[in-house]
Amino acid sequence: MTIHSNPEERLKRYAELAIKVGVNVQPGQPLWISAPLGTETFVRIVVKEAYLAGAKNVHVQWYDEEILRTHYELAPEETFYEYPSWLAAAHEWVVDHKGAFLQIEANDPDLLKGIDSDRILNFEKASGDALDRFYEAIEKDQISWSIVAIPSKKWADKVFPELPEKERIPSLWNRIFTSVRLDQEDPVMAWKTHIETLTNKASELNSLKLKSLHYESEGTDLTVELHEDHLWLTGASITPQGTHFIANMPTEEVYTVPIKSGVNGTVKSTKPLAYNGNVIDDFTLTFLDGEIIKVTAREGEEILKKLILTDEGAAYLGEVALVPHRSPISDSGVLFFNTLFDENASNHLAIGSSYPTCMKDGNILSDEEREERGLNESVVHEDFMIGSAQMNIDGVCRDGKRVAIFRNGNWAF
């Protein structure tokens, strides 16, 4: 079927998908929504759907992008080394009450362009430290959480500058709806089928018992070692209470964790990275024994270098994700300038923190045991895209057998 032409019905279907499939709100469960101004119409529908699903209470944390930029421009320097204790406590309340968290994105990719990169990175570290318990709950799937996006004018202008202005937001809406399968007759069933496909691929990878991956393409020659207890997962997760949820909508990836010290070689980005209101583009990272030892970038090199210096773990990888080049978002040919979408069009890696769930018994390992198994710790976790139609990936199994994982950007098995 075609995407529903009635705007109100489209928003209702999207909100219903976010609540019932994304965070999967349960009766009696509190829900926290984070959203920028400009999304009020959609957020109101989401709140209604949450209550209809049985949510106990719904709290919306609004933020204004113009005020945020003014803050970075004019606030005193010491502000960027602090994070409000009351706001950290509110996030921890969600964890303590087994709530759900929904992030709604509509961000301007160039929001903080020209802002002192030290201010951005200092606040990134301060907020990461203050929200450690909350982010740990996210990483361990202790609470259900999800991210969805809706268009804003500045985002649509960035994605579709070649279109007449009046066509940009509708075009972005259509791309988003297609990517989250709202163009299907039964989106919920479409998601179930999609997740089953990803789960089967993750199971195949787990059965290979890989020891390492070797990536090759133009500008990339990288080897990534994997722990014997690593697990390949999908975007579908489950909380300790048994609630199934999908953290990113859309999602096309299967992913795992590398050994922190086991990454060597060079990797080149294939899509821009939209990071905290800045665009980092055409960059290359060189690794030695896991650590990034060299950085070059055509755009955003300074902020990328400072991002890697955020803390000790920011200079190491925390995630390895596989996405075929022939996938819905990639096939659209659209560059979204938003990691939620662009990472699902391309093989990608992430610098910074790892997901303990990608390790056998990872959720119950002590900090020392995680470190011993090579899990990386950091206050940052930033995905960057490296896939292309030219990428080949080989896997080396623990028995020494070599297996083709990707050929010419797509699955080879």
Secondary structure, 3 states (H helix, E strand, C coil): CCCCCCHHHHHHHHHHHHHHHHCCCCCCCCEEEEEECCCHHHHHHHHHHHHHCCCCCEEEEEECHHHHHHHHHHCCHHHHHCCCHHHHHHHHHHHHCCCEEEEEECCCCCCCCCCCHHHHHHHHHHHHHHCHHHHHHHHCCCCEEEEEECCCHHHHHHHCCCCCHHHHHHHHHHHHHHHCCCCCCCHHHHHHHHHHHHHHHHHHHHHHCEEEEEEEECCEEEEEECCCCECCEECEEECCCCCEEECECCCCCEEECCCCCCEEEEEECCCCEEECCEEEEEEEEEEECCEEEEEEEEECHHHHHHHHCCCHHHHCEEEEEECCCCCHHHHHCCCCCCHHHHHHHCCEEEEECCCHHHECCHHHCCHHHHHHCCCCCCCCEEEEECCCCCCEEEEEECCCCEEEEEECCEECC
